[in-house]
Structure formats: structure tokens, C-alpha cells
Amino acid sequence: MKVEILSRKLIAPLSPTPPNLKNLNISCFDELAPPTYVPCVFYYPANGEDHGGNNVERSKKIEKSLAETLALFYPLGGRYIEGNLSIECSDEGAEYLEARVSGSLSQLLEREEFKTEMWSRLVPRVLQPENSPLVTIQINMFECGGVAIGTCVAHRIADAYTVGTFINTWAIACRIGIEKVHCRPSFPFGSLYPPKNIPAITSVDDLISVRAVKKVVRKSFVFKGETISRLKEIATAFDSNQLLKYQPTRVEVVTGLIWMVLMRVARAIHGHLRPSVSGLTVNMRGKTTLTMPEYACGNFINLVIAQFVPNDESKIELHDCVNRVHDAIRSAVEDCAKASSGDELFSLMIKKMREGDEAWRKSEIDAYMVNSWCRLPWYETDFGWGKPSWVHGVDAATSPGTVTLMDTEDGGGIEAFLGLDESSVLLFQQNLDVALTGN
């Protein structure tokens, strides 16, 4: 399939940012975010629910609503100034591209090799957020009338919650008008929890170079709701009072399953069990005592780390992996809930970040990273021609052992997007098949 860029321009906020809001400090939590972008693609098949008219009319509505939404999310129309640790809310705007894709959307969605090959070609290519647009959008028009909307938002100012809130607000504005939008975003973290000017911990490029492999293969795996329920039963059937008392969540079960399979693959490759850590990002909104306005945007996530250290009696079982993930999340959330200040919470978060960084750099430890994008309104993103048939992040396959979890379209299952070393793909699939049978 060929993707041809037809146009490229900047979309400025519809109304200028007031002078008193022209400069926004990033927060100490934003400092912990990597200097990359959060990419996502939304797929919309052509159908009879298209109320946007032809492509020209549809493009006008998309552009107008984007400008209106940027006025609400005013920092996203500005530029990040690294030296000042701030966003200059200059209203320069978001980058907006329109592209034409040969072939049909159904052709892409039905063939695994097309899906994985096309992921990165449907989003704009942006390397660093400094002095670049903080939001880039690519509208991909297929020959069949289907549309794929690729979005990139700078991680320096936005976590998955913020990205989801922004895109969903934009979709509502496009579908029924900006006056019907109830979301009133705020960006309070920079003033409440100022930056610390700390040295960078680990960039994504550093992680890739540390874990360099010949080729990273992108794969996606769907775990239906009934499959996850059955895995919960398997995990809780063992003598684990902790699990019986605290039922594991869908994310904990799927994270534990994938971690278990990855450890089994590593054992098959190396001939023995190796130490392993699994990092998991957790949205901390509603989990602390700190002041939190509704629709507070920015980075407010914590890195949770589950550890496995083998001994002579060690086995890799689902219930043990799920339990370790569950305990790590519970412990981290309980610690953060006790934090009485932003400084105390920041100290807890940066400690976990440094633990993860240290593990990534040790060749004798197998380290994996899971980003949970579950329980966010990705599949509610209706621009006026129906809800998306598929949504996914793009960054999951940047290095081996990185995983992004998203809800399935029905909300009951989870789709996992993995980056795998090319040599371990078959082993992963074989071990996953065995694990799903309960062995």
C-alpha cells in the first residue's frame, strides 16, 4: 500500500491564548516523561453513517473542530522550550497533514502483514518535541472512502489520559459542535508541582541501543473477555490468599500472562531461568490525596516494577506472575496515597524510574515495559461518521519487550501490541498457545 502526502500545514487555535497564559511551566512529573511522542491511529470504515459528506466537506469540519479544540487545550498549540522547562503558548498551531492511501481499509485490517507494516506510515514522523509542533495529525483517506486518523502528541506534556481526553474532545466538537463539549481541561501541574531541573534518566533511544537486536517485529494479540475471565480462574485456583482476597484486574492478568510467556521464551533461549523485571505504567489520577481538578491534563503516571529472581525451586506459573504484578501495583499505589506533598510523591516516582533504568541497563536481567492505555475512551472517538473499528498505539514495537495494552472494541477484552526480537516470535507464539490452554 502506498501513502502519498497531499498537503501539510499548521492549524492554529481558533482564538488567541490570553497574555497571562502565554507561558506554562512543565511539572516535575512531566520531567520524568521521555522526550518522544504518543502516537495513535483510529480506523473508520466507509459506511452509511457518514454524515460528514464528501472528503472536502469532511476535511473542513475536521480542521475547524481541531482549531476550536486547540483553543481549549491551548498549550498543545504552542512549542516546548527545553532550556526553560516550559511551553511557550504561542498559538503556532498543530501540524496537519492529509494523505491518500492506495487500496481499501478492509484490505489493510484483514491482513496482519499490512496492519503491522502500515502502523508507522499512518502517523506523522516527528522525532523531538523541542521547537516542533506538540500535536501532529495525519488524515489518511483510503480509496474505499474509509479514513485512518493518525495522531502524535508530545509526551513531555501529555500522558495517555491527556491524549485520550484531547482527541475525544476534538471528535465531539467535530460531530456535534464545540458548544456541546463539556470538557474544560486545565493544566495545573506545572504551578502545583514545579519542575526540579533533574538530569534525564533514560531516553527511548538509550533503551533501544542497550537492548539492540537485529530486527524488531511488531505483533498484536487479542485476549477476549471470556479468555481473560478463564485466565483469572486459573490464576486464583492456586493457594494464593492475596489473589483470592483481591481479585486481579484484566490488566494485571494480561500483564502477568505476557510476562510469564516472555520469561519462558528467555529460558528457552538461554537454557535457564534469568532474573526479570516487568515495568507497568499506572494512571495516578484519583489515587493520591493531592489536589486534582477535573480534566487535569499533563503527565501524572507512575512506573510500577514487578520483580522475579529465580532460585533452584523456581517455576514460572501464571498465578505467581499475576500475583507479583498485583502486589507491585498495590504497594506503589498505597505508598503514593500516603504522600502528603508533591515533593514526596515525586521522590517515590523517581525512585521507581531509576530502578527501571538500572534494570534496563543490566544485560543479565530481562526487562520488559508495559504501557496500559485501558479504561480510556479510545473507541468512543466519533467524529461524525461512526465510532472507530480499530484503535492502536504505534510506539509498542520500538524495542523488544515493550508492550502497550488497549481495550478491545467491545470493552471487555484487551489487545496487546508487542515489540519482539525477530528470532523469538515463533517461540513467543508457541509458549502463548500453551499458556492459554492452562499449562
C-alpha positions in Angstrom: 0.0 0.0 0.0 1.2 3.5 -0.9 0.7 6.5 1.4 1.0 9.8 -0.5 1.1 13.1 1.4 -1.2 15.6 -0.4 -0.9 18.6 1.9 0.8 19.9 5.0 0.0 23.0 7.1 -0.3 24.4 10.6 -3.7 24.7 12.3 -3.7 27.4 14.9 -6.1 27.7 17.8 -9.3 29.4 16.8 -8.9 32.1 19.4 -5.6 33.5 20.7 -4.3 32.5 24.1 -4.7 35.3 26.7 -1.4 37.0 27.7 -1.5 35.7 31.2 -1.5 32.1 29.9 1.3 32.6 27.3 3.9 30.6 29.3 3.3 27.3 31.1 5.9 25.6 33.2 6.0 21.8 32.8 5.7 19.9 36.1 8.3 17.7 37.9 6.2 14.7 36.7 6.4 16.0 33.1 10.2 15.9 33.5 10.1 12.2 34.0 8.4 11.6 30.7 10.6 10.7 27.7 11.2 13.4 25.0 9.1 11.5 22.5 5.5 11.5 21.1 2.5 9.4 22.0 1.2 8.1 18.6 -2.2 6.6 18.0 -4.2 5.6 14.9 -8.0 5.5 14.6 -9.6 3.5 11.8 -13.0 4.3 10.3 -14.6 2.1 7.6 -16.8 3.7 5.0 -20.4 3.2 5.9 -23.9 4.7 5.7 -23.4 6.6 8.9 -21.1 9.1 7.3 -22.7 12.5 8.0 -19.5 14.4 7.1 -20.3 14.5 3.3 -17.5 14.2 0.8 -13.8 14.5 1.6 -13.7 18.2 1.1 -16.5 18.9 3.5 -15.2 16.4 5.9 -11.8 18.0 5.9 -13.2 21.4 6.6 -15.1 20.1 9.6 -12.0 18.3 10.9 -9.8 21.3 10.6 -12.4 23.7 12.1 -13.0 21.5 15.1 -9.3 21.0 15.6 -8.8 24.7 15.7 -11.6 25.0 18.2 -10.3 22.2 20.4 -6.7 23.7 20.4 -8.2 26.8 21.9 -9.4 24.8 24.9 -6.1 22.8 25.1 -4.1 25.9 24.4 -0.6 24.6 25.4 -0.9 22.0 22.7 -0.8 24.7 20.1 2.5 26.1 21.4 6.1 24.9 21.5 8.2 23.3 24.1 11.4 25.2 25.2 13.8 22.7 26.7 16.1 25.3 28.3 13.2 26.9 30.2 11.3 23.7 31.0 8.2 25.4 29.8 5.7 25.5 27.0 5.5 28.8 25.1 1.8 29.0 24.3 2.5 30.9 21.1 -0.5 29.7 19.1 1.8 28.5 16.3 -0.5 25.5 16.0 -0.6 21.8 15.3 0.8 20.3 12.2 -1.9 18.9 9.9 -1.3 16.5 7.0 -3.7 14.9 4.5 -2.7 11.8 2.8 -4.1 9.4 0.2 -3.7 5.6 0.7 -3.9 3.2 -2.2 -6.1 0.2 -1.6 -9.0 -0.3 0.8 -9.2 -0.1 4.6 -10.7 -3.5 4.8 -7.7 -4.9 2.9 -5.4 -3.4 5.5 -7.4 -4.6 8.5 -7.8 -8.2 7.2 -4.2 -8.9 6.6 -1.8 -9.0 9.5 1.3 -8.1 7.4 -0.4 -5.0 6.1 -1.6 -3.9 9.6 1.9 -4.1 11.1 3.7 -2.7 8.1 1.4 0.3 7.9 1.4 1.3 11.6 4.1 3.9 11.4 3.2 5.2 7.9 -0.2 6.5 9.0 1.1 8.9 11.7 3.3 11.9 11.1 7.0 11.4 11.7 8.3 13.7 14.5 11.5 12.9 16.4 11.8 15.5 19.1 9.2 17.9 20.6 11.6 20.8 21.2 10.7 23.7 19.0 8.4 21.4 17.0 4.6 21.2 17.0 3.4 19.4 20.1 0.5 17.9 18.1 0.7 16.5 14.6 -2.3 15.0 12.8 -2.4 12.9 9.6 -5.7 12.3 7.9 -5.4 9.2 5.7 -8.1 8.8 3.0 -8.5 5.3 1.5 -9.8 4.6 -2.0 -12.9 2.9 -0.5 -13.9 6.0 1.5 -12.5 4.7 4.8 -10.4 7.0 6.9 -7.5 6.4 9.3 -6.6 9.4 11.6 -3.1 9.3 12.9 -2.2 11.5 15.9 1.0 12.3 17.7 1.1 14.3 20.9 4.3 15.2 22.7 4.8 13.0 25.8 6.6 15.9 27.6 3.2 17.5 28.3 0.7 14.6 27.8 0.2 11.1 29.1 -2.3 8.6 27.6 -5.2 10.1 29.7 -4.4 13.6 28.3 -4.1 12.4 24.7 -7.4 10.4 25.0 -9.2 13.5 26.5 -7.9 15.8 23.8 -8.8 13.5 20.9 -12.2 12.6 22.3 -13.0 16.3 22.8 -11.9 17.1 19.3 -14.2 14.3 18.0 -17.2 15.6 19.9 -16.6 19.2 18.6 -16.4 17.8 15.1 -19.6 15.7 15.5 -22.0 18.0 17.4 -20.2 21.3 17.8 -17.7 22.8 20.3 -20.6 24.4 22.3 -21.8 20.9 23.2 -18.4 20.0 24.7 -18.5 19.6 28.5 -14.7 19.0 29.0 -12.9 22.1 30.3 -9.3 21.0 30.5 -6.8 22.5 32.9 -3.0 22.3 33.1 -2.3 22.8 36.8 0.6 20.5 37.4 3.4 23.0 36.5 2.3 25.5 39.1 1.3 23.0 41.7 4.4 20.8 41.3 7.1 22.8 39.6 10.0 21.2 37.7 13.1 20.1 39.5 15.6 20.5 36.6 16.8 17.0 37.1 19.2 15.2 34.7 17.5 13.0 32.2 17.1 9.4 33.4 16.7 7.3 30.2 15.6 8.2 26.7 13.9 5.7 24.5 16.9 5.9 22.1 19.1 4.8 25.0 16.9 1.9 25.8 16.8 0.8 22.2 20.6 0.9 22.0 21.0 -1.0 25.2 18.6 -3.7 24.1 19.7 -3.6 20.4 18.7 -6.5 18.2 18.9 -7.2 14.5 15.2 -6.7 13.9 12.2 -5.9 16.0 8.9 -7.5 14.8 5.6 -5.8 15.6 2.8 -8.1 16.7 -0.7 -7.7 18.2 -2.6 -10.3 20.2 -6.3 -10.1 21.2 -7.4 -11.5 24.5 -11.2 -11.7 24.6 -13.2 -11.0 27.7 -14.1 -14.7 28.2 -10.4 -15.6 27.8 -9.4 -13.2 30.5 -12.1 -14.5 32.8 -10.8 -18.0 32.3 -7.2 -16.9 33.0 -8.4 -15.2 36.2 -9.9 -18.6 37.3 -6.7 -20.3 36.5 -4.7 -17.7 38.5 -7.0 -17.7 41.5 -7.3 -21.5 41.6 -3.9 -21.8 43.3 -3.3 -21.3 47.0 -2.8 -17.5 46.9 -4.8 -15.8 49.6 -3.7 -12.4 48.2 -5.4 -13.1 44.9 -8.5 -14.7 46.4 -8.9 -11.6 48.7 -8.1 -9.1 45.9 -9.4 -10.2 42.6 -6.9 -9.3 39.9 -7.9 -6.9 37.2 -7.9 -7.5 33.5 -4.7 -5.5 33.1 -3.0 -7.5 35.9 -4.0 -10.8 34.4 -2.9 -9.9 30.8 0.4 -8.3 32.1 1.1 -11.4 34.2 0.4 -13.7 31.3 2.7 -11.8 28.8 5.4 -11.5 31.4 5.2 -15.3 32.1 5.4 -16.1 28.3 8.4 -13.7 27.8 10.3 -15.3 30.7 9.6 -18.8 29.3 10.9 -17.6 25.9 14.1 -16.2 27.6 14.5 -19.6 29.4 14.3 -21.5 26.1 16.9 -19.2 24.5 19.4 -19.1 27.4 18.8 -22.6 28.8 18.0 -21.4 32.3 15.7 -19.0 34.2 17.0 -15.5 34.4 16.2 -12.5 36.7 13.4 -10.5 35.2 11.5 -7.2 35.9 8.3 -6.0 34.4 7.5 -2.3 34.5 3.9 -1.1 34.2 2.6 2.5 33.9 -0.3 3.4 36.2 -2.5 6.5 35.9 -2.3 8.1 39.4 -5.4 10.3 39.0 -7.8 9.6 41.9 -5.1 7.6 43.7 -3.5 10.3 45.8 -4.5 12.9 48.3 -3.1 15.7 46.2 -5.3 18.5 44.7 -6.6 17.3 41.3 -9.0 19.4 39.2 -11.3 17.6 36.9 -9.8 17.0 33.4 -6.3 17.9 34.8 -4.0 17.4 31.8 -0.3 16.6 31.8 1.7 13.7 33.0 0.5 12.0 36.1 1.6 8.4 35.8 3.8 6.2 38.0 6.1 3.3 37.0 5.4 0.1 38.9 8.0 -2.6 38.9 7.4 -6.3 39.5 10.5 -8.5 40.0 11.3 -12.1 39.6 14.6 -13.6 41.0 15.0 -17.3 40.2 16.2 -19.9 42.6 16.6 -23.7 42.4 12.9 -24.2 43.1 11.6 -21.5 40.8 8.9 -22.2 38.3 7.2 -19.7 36.0 3.5 -20.0 36.7 0.6 -17.7 35.8 -0.7 -17.2 39.3 2.8 -16.2 40.6 3.3 -13.7 37.8 -0.2 -12.2 38.2 0.4 -12.0 42.0 3.7 -10.2 41.6 2.2 -7.7 39.3 -0.8 -7.2 41.6 1.4 -6.8 44.7 3.6 -4.3 42.9 0.7 -2.1 41.8 -1.0 -2.3 45.2 2.2 -1.4 47.0 3.0 1.5 44.8 -0.5 2.9 44.9 -0.6 2.6 48.7 2.8 4.4 49.0 1.6 7.2 46.7 -1.7 7.5 48.6 0.3 8.3 51.8 2.3 11.1 50.1 1.3 14.4 51.7 3.1 16.7 49.2 4.1 16.8 45.5 7.8 16.5 46.6 7.1 13.3 48.5 5.2 11.8 45.6 7.9 12.9 43.1 10.5 11.2 45.2 8.6 7.9 45.1 8.1 8.2 41.4 11.7 9.0 40.5 12.9 6.1 42.7 10.9 3.7 40.6 12.1 5.3 37.4 15.7 4.8 38.5 15.1 1.2 39.4 13.6 0.6 36.0 16.5 2.4 34.3 19.1 0.4 36.2 17.3 -2.9 35.3 17.2 -1.9 31.6 20.9 -1.4 31.6 21.9 -4.8 33.1 22.4 -7.4 30.4 21.9 -10.2 32.9 18.3 -9.0 33.7 15.5 -9.4 31.2 13.5 -6.2 31.5 10.1 -5.5 29.9 7.9 -2.5 29.8 4.1 -2.5 29.7 2.1 0.7 29.0 -1.6 0.4 29.9 -4.0 2.5 27.9 -7.0 0.6 29.1 -10.2 2.3 30.5 -9.8 5.3 28.3 -12.4 6.4 25.7 -10.5 5.4 22.5 -13.4 3.6 21.0 -15.8 6.5 21.8 -14.0 8.8 19.4 -16.7 9.5 16.9 -16.1 12.5 14.5 -19.5 12.2 12.9 -19.1 9.1 10.8 -19.3 6.4 13.4 -17.0 5.0 16.1 -13.7 3.5 15.1 -13.5 -0.2 14.2 -9.9 -0.4 15.5 -7.6 1.8 17.5 -4.0 1.2 18.4 -0.8 3.0 19.6 2.2 2.9 17.4 5.1 3.0 19.9 4.6 -0.5 21.3 7.1 -2.0 18.8 10.0 0.4 19.1 12.2 -2.1 21.1 11.9 -5.8 22.1 9.9 -6.4 25.3 7.8 -3.3 25.0 4.0 -3.7 25.3 1.0 -1.4 25.0 -2.4 -2.7 26.3 -5.7 -1.3 25.0 -9.3 -2.2 25.4 -10.9 -4.1 22.6 -13.8 -2.6 20.7 -16.4 -4.2 23.0 -14.6 -3.0 26.1 -14.4 -6.5 27.7 -11.1 -7.7 26.2 -7.6 -6.4 25.8 -5.4 -6.1 22.8 -1.7 -6.2 23.4 0.8 -4.7 21.0 4.3 -6.1 21.3 7.7 -5.5 20.0 9.6 -8.8 19.7 13.0 -9.8 18.7 12.6 -11.5 15.2 14.3 -14.7 16.4 11.8 -15.1 19.3 8.5 -14.5 17.5 7.7 -18.2 16.9 8.8 -19.1 20.5 6.5 -16.5 21.9 3.5 -17.7 19.9 4.2 -21.3 20.9 4.5 -20.5 24.6 1.5 -18.2 24.5 -0.6 -21.0 22.9 0.5 -23.4 25.7 -0.3 -20.8 28.4 -3.8 -20.2 27.0 -4.6 -23.8 27.4 -3.9 -23.5 31.1 -0.5 -25.3 31.1 
